[in-house]
Amino acid sequence: MTTDTAHPLLGDVHEGDTLPELSYDVTATTVVLGALAARDWRPMHHDHDFAVNRNGTRNIFLNTPNQAAWFERFLTDWSGPEGRLGRMKFRMKGSVFPDDTMVLRGTVTSVGTDDTGCGWVEVLVSLTVDDDLKTDCTARIALPVSAGDNPWARKGHQWQP
């Protein structure tokens, strides 16, 4: 991807482009605050003894909404404030624990416009720990087609995520 702007326009993005990698060192605080933000009071996300001795996991672990938030952050860090997430689907294959370094990587799988002229990019995102795939995600995100375009201004029939 080559662009003179801080965030991409649709024409700057091509199938096969890679998004800038996001690496984050997970702590117990990361796990607990994510669970609290989602009002997820299940003890496997905040109680080490419960997670280890009752659930048989090695520690507390990221919950589903917390992972969703990390995917959203990854995509919107790349797209900028005018990028608008249309849809996202992911499948968790393993847990992310404190002391893990999670790495998010993304590859553009398609670029196009819909019937209303809205620009769309589909991205395949992976969340890995030590190169072990923990969660994969597919996302569709709207990008401005031109400097004056803003996907957030689209309403009703003009917004078809």
MOMOWO-V98518 format. One record per pair of residues at least 12 apart in sequence whose C-alpha atoms are under 10 Angstrom apart, sorted by the first residue. I is the first residue (numbers start at 1). J is the second residue. Records with the same first field share a line. If there is no record, write none. Layout:
BEGIN
I = J, J
END
This chain:
BEGIN
1 = 13, 14, 15, 16, 17, 18, 19
2 = 14, 17
5 = 147
6 = 78, 79, 80
7 = 76, 77, 78, 79, 80, 81, 82, 83, 143, 144
8 = 78, 79, 80, 82, 83, 143, 144, 145, 146, 147
9 = 79, 80, 82, 83, 119, 142, 143, 144, 145, 146, 147, 149
10 = 79, 111, 112, 113, 118, 119, 120, 121, 142, 143, 144, 145, 146, 147
11 = 111, 112, 119, 143, 144, 145, 146
12 = 145
13 = 108, 110, 111, 112, 121, 143
14 = 107, 108, 109, 110, 111, 112, 121
15 = 107, 108, 109, 110, 111, 112, 121, 122, 123
16 = 106, 107, 108, 109, 110, 111, 123
17 = 106, 107, 108, 109, 110, 123
18 = 105, 106, 107, 108, 109, 123, 124, 125
19 = 74, 75, 77, 78, 79, 104, 105, 106, 107, 108, 123, 124, 125
20 = 74, 75, 77, 78, 104, 105, 106, 107
21 = 74, 78, 103, 104, 105, 106
22 = 70, 71, 73, 74, 77, 102, 103, 104, 105, 106, 127
23 = 74, 101, 102, 103, 104, 105, 127, 128, 129
24 = 70, 100, 101, 102, 103, 104, 129
25 = 97, 98, 99, 100, 101, 102, 103
26 = 61, 62, 96, 97, 98, 99, 100, 101, 102
27 = 61, 97, 98, 99, 100, 101
28 = 45, 46, 48, 59, 60, 61, 62, 97, 98, 99
29 = 46, 98
30 = 61, 62, 66, 97, 98
31 = 44, 45, 46, 60, 61, 62, 63, 66, 67, 96, 97, 98
32 = 44, 45, 46, 47, 60, 61, 62, 63, 66, 98
33 = 45, 46, 62, 66
34 = 46, 62, 63, 64, 65, 66, 67, 69, 70
35 = 61, 62, 63, 64, 65, 66
36 = 66
37 = 65, 66
38 = 63, 64, 65, 66, 69
39 = 65
40 = 63, 64, 65, 66
42 = 63
43 = 55, 60
44 = 56, 57, 59, 60, 61, 62, 63
45 = 59, 60, 61, 62, 63, 97
46 = 59, 60, 61, 62
47 = 59, 60, 61
48 = 60, 61
57 = 95, 97
58 = 95, 97, 98
59 = 95, 96, 97, 98, 99
60 = 95, 96, 97, 98
61 = 94, 95, 96, 97, 98
62 = 95, 96, 97, 98
63 = 92, 95, 96
64 = 90, 91, 92, 95
67 = 90, 92, 96, 127, 135
68 = 88, 89, 90, 137
70 = 102, 104, 127
71 = 88, 89, 90, 104, 105, 106, 125, 126, 127, 135, 136, 137, 138, 139
72 = 84, 85, 88, 139
74 = 104, 105, 106, 125
75 = 104, 105, 106, 123, 125, 139, 140, 141
76 = 141
78 = 106
79 = 121, 141, 142, 143, 144
80 = 143
81 = 143, 150, 151, 152
82 = 142, 143, 144, 149, 150, 151, 152, 153
83 = 119, 120, 121, 141, 142, 143, 144, 150, 151, 152
84 = 120, 140, 141, 142, 143, 144, 150, 151, 152, 161
85 = 120, 121, 139, 140, 141, 142, 143, 151, 152, 161
86 = 120, 121, 122, 139, 140, 141, 142, 151, 159, 160, 161
87 = 122, 138, 139, 140, 141, 142, 161
88 = 122, 123, 124, 137, 138, 139, 140, 141, 161
89 = 124, 136, 137, 138, 139, 140
90 = 124, 125, 126, 135, 136, 137, 138, 139
91 = 126, 134, 135, 136, 137, 138
92 = 127, 133, 134, 135, 136, 137
93 = 127, 132, 133, 134, 135, 136
94 = 127, 128, 129, 132, 133, 134, 135
95 = 128, 129, 133, 134, 135
96 = 127, 128, 129, 134, 135
97 = 129
100 = 128, 129, 130
101 = 128, 129, 130
102 = 126, 127, 128, 129, 130, 131, 132, 133, 134
103 = 126, 127, 128, 129, 130, 131, 132, 133, 134
104 = 125, 126, 127, 128, 129, 133, 135, 136
105 = 123, 124, 125, 126, 127, 128, 136
106 = 122, 123, 124, 125, 126, 127, 136, 137, 138, 139
107 = 122, 123, 124, 125, 126, 138
108 = 121, 122, 123, 124, 125, 138, 139, 140
109 = 121, 122, 123, 124, 138, 139, 140
110 = 122, 123, 124, 140
111 = 123, 140, 141, 142, 143
112 = 142, 143, 145
113 = 142, 143, 145
114 = 158, 159, 160, 161
115 = 157, 158, 160
116 = 154, 157, 158, 159, 160
117 = 144, 145, 158, 159
118 = 142, 143, 144, 145, 149, 150, 151, 154, 158, 159, 160, 161
119 = 141, 142, 143, 144, 145, 146, 149, 150, 151
120 = 140, 141, 142, 143, 144, 145, 151, 161
121 = 139, 140, 141, 142, 143
122 = 138, 139, 140, 141, 142
123 = 137, 138, 139, 140, 141
124 = 136, 137, 138, 139, 140
125 = 137, 138, 139
126 = 138
140 = 161
141 = 161
142 = 159, 160, 161
END
